[in-house]
Amino acid sequence: MSDEVEVTVAVADGIRIVRAVGEFDTDEADALAHALALPAGDSPAGTVVDLAGVDFADSSFLHTLFTAQQHHEQAAVPLVLAGLSPFLRRMLELTDLTRAFTIAPTLPAATDLIHPRIRLPRQR
């Protein structure tokens, strides 16, 4: 692809946040796979994949996500996809992969699925 892609990893409250931005094809799948690999040693509470910045993805991108989902499931670590564009959602539907993933509309909703925030009682 001609557009540059960016894949970043951050940790917030024990949750790995993998953010993908750009147009992904076979050439960029390795960067995403590397970012989605579970770290050796301490397991995170879960992984959220923020896909709001993905403009295009091919079947190698879906394969990478599905493989990561399988590895996370084997390790009993939740993986949640967040911010899917209509294009990505349609790709998952056409390939019958929506049932393989937990999907949240936003990054905060995804992190809440993994690690619900403690709600403090209201002050009077």
N, CA and C atoms as a LAMMPS dump frame, in Angstrom:
ITEM: TIMESTEP
0
ITEM: NUMBER OF ATOMS
372
ITEM: BOX BOUNDS ff ff ff
-5.0000000000000000e+02 5.0000000000000000e+02
-5.0000000000000000e+02 5.0000000000000000e+02
-5.0000000000000000e+02 5.0000000000000000e+02
ITEM: ATOMS id mol type element x y z
1 1 1 N 0.85 -1.171 0
2 1 2 C 0 0 0
3 1 3 C 0.895 1.233 0
4 2 1 N 0.407 2.286 -0.528
5 2 2 C 1.21 3.494 -0.612
6 2 3 C 1.173 4.312 0.675
7 3 1 N 0.089 4.236 1.42
8 3 2 C -0.009 5.005 2.658
9 3 3 C 0.752 4.301 3.772
10 4 1 N 1.384 5.096 4.601
11 4 2 C 2.125 4.544 5.729
12 4 3 C 1.155 4.086 6.811
13 5 1 N 1.515 2.989 7.468
14 5 2 C 0.694 2.491 8.562
15 5 3 C 1.421 2.719 9.872
16 6 1 N 0.646 2.723 10.931
17 6 2 C 1.217 2.873 12.269
18 6 3 C 0.521 1.884 13.194
19 7 1 N 1.329 1.161 13.945
20 7 2 C 0.807 0.246 14.952
21 7 3 C 1.538 0.559 16.244
22 8 1 N 0.787 0.93 17.283
23 8 2 C 1.395 1.263 18.569
24 8 3 C 0.791 0.396 19.664
25 9 1 N 1.571 0.216 20.717
26 9 2 C 1.111 -0.561 21.868
27 9 3 C 1.324 0.274 23.121
28 10 1 N 0.298 0.367 23.942
29 10 2 C 0.38 1.056 25.231
30 10 3 C -0.307 0.165 26.263
31 11 1 N -0.045 0.442 27.522
32 11 2 C -0.702 -0.299 28.602
33 11 3 C -1.38 0.707 29.518
34 12 1 N -2.654 0.469 29.81
35 12 2 C -3.419 1.324 30.719
36 12 3 C -4.231 0.427 31.644
37 13 1 N -4.035 0.575 32.929
38 13 2 C -4.756 -0.223 33.933
39 13 3 C -4.635 -1.726 33.675
40 14 1 N -3.456 -2.158 33.236
41 14 2 C -3.219 -3.574 32.993
42 14 3 C -3.758 -4.098 31.677
43 15 1 N -4.348 -3.225 30.872
44 15 2 C -4.902 -3.616 29.572
45 15 3 C -3.972 -3.123 28.472
46 16 1 N -3.589 -4.032 27.574
47 16 2 C -2.789 -3.636 26.412
48 16 3 C -3.722 -3.003 25.389
49 17 1 N -3.335 -1.829 24.906
50 17 2 C -4.088 -1.134 23.866
51 17 3 C -3.226 -1.156 22.608
52 18 1 N -3.679 -1.86 21.593
53 18 2 C -2.978 -1.91 20.311
54 18 3 C -3.771 -1.032 19.352
55 19 1 N -3.131 0.02 18.863
56 19 2 C -3.813 0.968 17.97
57 19 3 C -3.234 0.814 16.564
58 20 1 N -4.113 0.57 15.602
59 20 2 C -3.709 0.431 14.206
60 20 3 C -4.277 1.6 13.409
61 21 1 N -3.42 2.202 12.572
62 21 2 C -3.833 3.347 11.763
63 21 3 C -3.288 3.163 10.347
64 22 1 N -4.134 3.394 9.35
65 22 2 C -3.677 3.352 7.965
66 22 3 C -4.383 2.303 7.135
67 23 1 N -3.725 1.936 6.042
68 23 2 C -4.242 0.95 5.104
69 23 3 C -3.371 -0.297 5.181
70 24 1 N -3.984 -1.432 5.498
71 24 2 C -3.248 -2.662 5.766
72 24 3 C -3.471 -3.701 4.676
73 25 1 N -2.36 -4.233 4.176
74 25 2 C -2.407 -5.387 3.288
75 25 3 C -1.352 -6.376 3.763
76 26 1 N -1.009 -7.336 2.945
77 26 2 C -0.073 -8.393 3.328
78 26 3 C 1.245 -7.841 3.854
79 27 1 N 1.744 -6.774 3.266
80 27 2 C 3.035 -6.211 3.673
81 27 3 C 3.015 -5.66 5.094
82 28 1 N 1.876 -5.209 5.563
83 28 2 C 1.784 -4.607 6.892
84 28 3 C 1.293 -5.576 7.964
85 29 1 N 0.885 -6.764 7.58
86 29 2 C 0.309 -7.715 8.536
87 29 3 C 1.3 -8.112 9.627
88 30 1 N 2.593 -8.192 9.305
89 30 2 C 3.587 -8.59 10.306
90 30 3 C 3.675 -7.597 11.461
91 31 1 N 3.582 -6.31 11.158
92 31 2 C 3.652 -5.295 12.22
93 31 3 C 2.485 -5.465 13.187
94 32 1 N 1.316 -5.745 12.652
95 32 2 C 0.146 -5.956 13.506
96 32 3 C 0.287 -7.246 14.304
97 33 1 N 0.749 -8.309 13.662
98 33 2 C 0.925 -9.593 14.356
99 33 3 C 1.911 -9.456 15.507
100 34 1 N 2.997 -8.734 15.278
101 34 2 C 3.996 -8.523 16.331
102 34 3 C 3.381 -7.773 17.516
103 35 1 N 2.597 -6.743 17.232
104 35 2 C 1.977 -5.946 18.295
105 35 3 C 0.931 -6.748 19.068
106 36 1 N 0.269 -7.676 18.404
107 36 2 C -0.788 -8.457 19.05
108 36 3 C -0.276 -9.677 19.8
109 37 1 N 0.989 -10.014 19.607
110 37 2 C 1.554 -11.173 20.304
111 37 3 C 1.547 -10.92 21.804
112 38 1 N 1.129 -11.911 22.554
113 38 2 C 1.1 -11.774 24.012
114 38 3 C 2.521 -11.751 24.551
115 39 1 N 2.804 -10.84 25.479
116 39 2 C 4.155 -10.78 26.047
117 39 3 C 4.446 -12.014 26.895
118 40 1 N 5.701 -12.428 26.88
119 40 2 C 6.108 -13.565 27.72
120 40 3 C 6.073 -13.129 29.181
121 41 1 N 5.785 -14.052 30.058
122 41 2 C 5.752 -13.72 31.487
123 41 3 C 4.381 -13.265 31.912
124 42 1 N 4.298 -12.052 32.424
125 42 2 C 3.03 -11.524 32.935
126 42 3 C 2.008 -11.354 31.817
127 43 1 N 0.839 -11.903 32.03
128 43 2 C -0.245 -11.73 31.074
129 43 3 C -1.004 -10.455 31.407
130 44 1 N -1.391 -9.706 30.385
131 44 2 C -2.209 -8.524 30.644
132 44 3 C -3.621 -8.945 31.047
133 45 1 N -4.377 -8.001 31.595
134 45 2 C -5.779 -8.272 31.924
135 45 3 C -6.571 -8.545 30.65
136 46 1 N -6.096 -7.996 29.545
137 46 2 C -6.741 -8.174 28.251
138 46 3 C -6.069 -7.298 27.223
139 47 1 N -6.496 -7.451 25.984
140 47 2 C -5.981 -6.639 24.885
141 47 3 C -7.153 -6.01 24.161
142 48 1 N -7.055 -4.707 23.914
143 48 2 C -8.026 -4 23.092
144 48 3 C -7.32 -3.602 21.805
145 49 1 N -7.946 -3.886 20.677
146 49 2 C -7.403 -3.499 19.38
147 49 3 C -8.251 -2.345 18.867
148 50 1 N -7.671 -1.146 18.882
149 50 2 C -8.365 0.061 18.437
150 50 3 C -8.197 0.177 16.923
151 51 1 N -9.285 -0.046 16.203
152 51 2 C -9.252 -0.073 14.742
153 51 3 C -9.905 1.154 14.113
154 52 1 N -10.177 2.169 14.908
155 52 2 C -10.869 3.358 14.401
156 52 3 C -10.093 4.055 13.29
157 53 1 N -8.773 3.908 13.274
158 53 2 C -7.956 4.58 12.266
159 53 3 C -7.613 3.731 11.057
160 54 1 N -8.216 2.551 10.933
161 54 2 C -7.924 1.674 9.794
162 54 3 C -8.848 2.04 8.634
163 55 1 N -8.231 2.469 7.522
164 55 2 C -8.994 2.89 6.346
165 55 3 C -9.249 1.757 5.364
166 56 1 N -8.338 0.784 5.348
167 56 2 C -8.459 -0.347 4.432
168 56 3 C -7.778 -1.542 5.062
169 57 1 N -8.304 -2.725 4.814
170 57 2 C -7.678 -3.957 5.281
171 57 3 C -8.053 -5.076 4.324
172 58 1 N -7.093 -5.975 4.095
173 58 2 C -7.384 -7.117 3.239
174 58 3 C -7.509 -8.381 4.083
175 59 1 N -7.579 -9.521 3.428
176 59 2 C -7.791 -10.776 4.149
177 59 3 C -6.634 -11.122 5.079
178 60 1 N -5.419 -10.67 4.766
179 60 2 C -4.288 -10.955 5.667
180 60 3 C -4.467 -10.242 7.005
181 61 1 N -5.083 -9.089 6.993
182 61 2 C -5.381 -8.337 8.212
183 61 3 C -6.376 -9.13 9.066
184 62 1 N -7.429 -9.625 8.434
185 62 2 C -8.422 -10.426 9.159
186 62 3 C -7.798 -11.702 9.703
187 63 1 N -6.943 -12.327 8.912
188 63 2 C -6.265 -13.544 9.368
189 63 3 C -5.401 -13.254 10.593
190 64 1 N -4.707 -12.123 10.575
191 64 2 C -3.869 -11.728 11.711
192 64 3 C -4.712 -11.518 12.959
193 65 1 N -5.845 -10.842 12.823
194 65 2 C -6.743 -10.634 13.965
195 65 3 C -7.277 -11.964 14.489
196 66 1 N -7.672 -12.846 13.584
197 66 2 C -8.235 -14.133 13.991
198 66 3 C -7.19 -15 14.698
199 67 1 N -5.971 -15.004 14.185
200 67 2 C -4.888 -15.761 14.821
201 67 3 C -4.61 -15.22 16.219
202 68 1 N -4.592 -13.898 16.353
203 68 2 C -4.378 -13.283 17.67
204 68 3 C -5.507 -13.662 18.62
205 69 1 N -6.735 -13.677 18.123
206 69 2 C -7.883 -14.066 18.946
207 69 3 C -7.707 -15.489 19.464
208 70 1 N -7.271 -16.389 18.603
209 70 2 C -7.06 -17.78 19.013
210 70 3 C -5.98 -17.882 20.087
211 71 1 N -4.869 -17.154 19.911
212 71 2 C -3.787 -17.184 20.903
213 71 3 C -4.245 -16.608 22.24
214 72 1 N -5.003 -15.52 22.184
215 72 2 C -5.527 -14.925 23.413
216 72 3 C -6.488 -15.894 24.113
217 73 1 N -7.334 -16.532 23.335
218 73 2 C -8.291 -17.481 23.914
219 73 3 C -7.566 -18.642 24.593
220 74 1 N -6.526 -19.158 23.957
221 74 2 C -5.744 -20.255 24.546
222 74 3 C -5.081 -19.832 25.855
223 75 1 N -4.71 -18.55 25.948
224 75 2 C -4.062 -18.032 27.155
225 75 3 C -5.068 -17.498 28.164
226 76 1 N -6.366 -17.599 27.865
227 76 2 C -7.441 -17.081 28.723
228 76 3 C -7.29 -15.582 28.973
229 77 1 N -6.897 -14.859 27.921
230 77 2 C -6.758 -13.402 27.977
231 77 3 C -7.758 -12.822 26.977
232 78 1 N -8.709 -11.995 27.428
233 78 2 C -9.692 -11.447 26.496
234 78 3 C -9.061 -10.503 25.472
235 79 1 N -9.604 -10.549 24.262
236 79 2 C -9.22 -9.627 23.196
237 79 3 C -10.503 -8.995 22.683
238 80 1 N -10.535 -7.668 22.621
239 80 2 C -11.731 -6.941 22.188
240 80 3 C -11.352 -6.009 21.049
241 81 1 N -12.13 -6.022 19.975
242 81 2 C -11.951 -5.091 18.865
243 81 3 C -12.801 -3.857 19.131
244 82 1 N -12.234 -2.685 18.871
245 82 2 C -12.958 -1.435 19.138
246 82 3 C -12.915 -0.515 17.926
247 83 1 N -13.993 0.242 17.753
248 83 2 C -14.023 1.303 16.759
249 83 3 C -14.011 0.838 15.318
250 84 1 N -14.663 -0.262 15.023
251 84 2 C -14.676 -0.759 13.648
252 84 3 C -15.422 0.186 12.724
253 85 1 N -14.818 0.459 11.584
254 85 2 C -15.492 1.244 10.55
255 85 3 C -16.567 0.363 9.911
256 86 1 N -17.508 0.963 9.206
257 86 2 C -18.499 0.145 8.498
258 86 3 C -17.832 -0.844 7.53
259 87 1 N -16.727 -0.429 6.911
260 87 2 C -15.99 -1.304 5.993
261 87 3 C -15.477 -2.55 6.715
262 88 1 N -14.803 -2.357 7.857
263 88 2 C -14.266 -3.499 8.596
264 88 3 C -15.376 -4.385 9.149
265 89 1 N -16.419 -3.769 9.651
266 89 2 C -17.543 -4.557 10.169
267 89 3 C -18.136 -5.421 9.056
268 90 1 N -18.283 -4.853 7.873
269 90 2 C -18.831 -5.6 6.733
270 90 3 C -17.907 -6.755 6.352
271 91 1 N -16.587 -6.515 6.37
272 91 2 C -15.635 -7.593 6.066
273 91 3 C -15.785 -8.746 7.057
274 92 1 N -15.926 -8.409 8.336
275 92 2 C -16.107 -9.454 9.348
276 92 3 C -17.418 -10.209 9.135
277 93 1 N -18.467 -9.485 8.748
278 93 2 C -19.754 -10.129 8.493
279 93 3 C -19.68 -11.055 7.282
280 94 1 N -19.057 -10.58 6.198
281 94 2 C -18.969 -11.378 4.972
282 94 3 C -18.153 -12.65 5.163
283 95 1 N -17.176 -12.59 6.048
284 95 2 C -16.324 -13.757 6.3
285 95 3 C -16.809 -14.568 7.501
286 96 1 N -17.938 -14.172 8.055
287 96 2 C -18.546 -14.85 9.207
288 96 3 C -17.622 -14.858 10.426
289 97 1 N -16.843 -13.784 10.582
290 97 2 C -15.925 -13.688 11.718
291 97 3 C -16.466 -12.845 12.87
292 98 1 N -17.613 -12.208 12.698
293 98 2 C -18.13 -11.387 13.802
294 98 3 C -18.358 -12.224 15.05
295 99 1 N -18.729 -13.475 14.872
296 99 2 C -18.985 -14.332 16.036
297 99 3 C -17.708 -14.78 16.731
298 100 1 N -16.568 -14.609 16.072
299 100 2 C -15.288 -15.024 16.66
300 100 3 C -14.708 -13.968 17.597
301 101 1 N -15.239 -12.744 17.521
302 101 2 C -14.657 -11.637 18.275
303 101 3 C -15.666 -11.001 19.217
304 102 1 N -15.137 -10.389 20.26
305 102 2 C -15.912 -9.462 21.069
306 102 3 C -15.657 -8.095 20.459
307 103 1 N -16.728 -7.37 20.145
308 103 2 C -16.603 -6.09 19.452
309 103 3 C -17.289 -5.013 20.278
310 104 1 N -16.591 -3.889 20.442
311 104 2 C -17.14 -2.746 21.175
312 104 3 C -17.129 -1.528 20.25
313 105 1 N -18.084 -0.621 20.433
314 105 2 C -18.152 0.538 19.542
315 105 3 C -17.009 1.535 19.739
316 106 1 N -16.493 1.619 20.965
317 106 2 C -15.46 2.613 21.267
318 106 3 C -14.363 1.998 22.13
319 107 1 N -13.256 2.702 22.22
320 107 2 C -12.158 2.26 23.078
321 107 3 C -12.583 2.186 24.547
322 108 1 N -13.242 3.215 25.107
323 108 2 C -13.681 3.107 26.509
324 108 3 C -14.645 1.938 26.741
325 109 1 N -15.542 1.704 25.804
326 109 2 C -16.474 0.578 25.953
327 109 3 C -15.719 -0.746 25.933
328 110 1 N -14.678 -0.829 25.127
329 110 2 C -13.878 -2.056 25.05
330 110 3 C -13.124 -2.304 26.345
331 111 1 N -12.522 -1.261 26.904
332 111 2 C -11.785 -1.451 28.157
333 111 3 C -12.745 -1.8 29.29
334 112 1 N -13.951 -1.251 29.262
335 112 2 C -14.952 -1.596 30.28
336 112 3 C -15.361 -3.069 30.196
337 113 1 N -15.365 -3.623 29.005
338 113 2 C -15.705 -5.04 28.862
339 113 3 C -14.65 -5.934 29.506
340 114 1 N -13.399 -5.5 29.456
341 114 2 C -12.311 -6.293 30.029
342 114 3 C -12.207 -6.071 31.524
343 115 1 N -12.369 -4.858 31.924
344 115 2 C -11.992 -4.462 33.271
345 115 3 C -12.942 -3.353 33.713
346 116 1 N -14.18 -3.722 34.088
347 116 2 C -15.161 -2.684 34.439
348 116 3 C -14.607 -1.725 35.491
349 117 1 N -14.837 -0.469 35.252
350 117 2 C -14.354 0.544 36.195
351 117 3 C -15.124 0.444 37.497
352 118 1 N -14.422 0.69 38.568
353 118 2 C -15.062 0.714 39.885
354 118 3 C -15.838 2.02 39.989
355 119 1 N -17.077 1.906 40.263
356 119 2 C -17.92 3.096 40.388
357 119 3 C -18.009 3.458 41.872
358 120 1 N -17.529 4.616 42.183
359 120 2 C -17.554 5.074 43.566
360 120 3 C -18.939 5.608 43.902
361 121 1 N -19.372 5.438 45.155
362 121 2 C -20.681 5.985 45.531
363 121 3 C -20.658 7.506 45.439
364 122 1 N -21.788 8.063 45.121
365 122 2 C -21.895 9.52 45.011
366 122 3 C -21.751 10.17 46.374
367 123 1 N -21.088 11.307 46.371
368 123 2 C -20.97 12.113 47.589
369 123 3 C -22.277 12.871 47.783
370 124 1 N -22.709 12.988 49.005
371 124 2 C -23.945 13.736 49.287
372 124 3 C -23.618 15.094 49.803
